[in-house]
């Protein structure tokens, strides 16, 4: 079973992400957490390939 931790983001940013998700259902994200996890994975991969 996967373990989780949490990170805090400003409420305004959270609300912007919620709005983005609701305005773009074609992207397939169901939650802020899901989108943030995907963006972090992509950024870490991108950073890894730069090294």
Steps between C-alpha positions, in 0.01 A plus 500: 500500500630843403569751779423869463621831636347839456624838384338836549427739217342845516120492494493728194717255304286205614188680379662580164587133453145395596364744242740371235388141567133589477549706180708228331335163561663373180832496688366218717603628842254424777667687786758763586720228649492299180603800289772612741645147515512482120661843466763418761585169333536671162718777640726256682538293182574811297758615755661156501550503124670842517778371731 
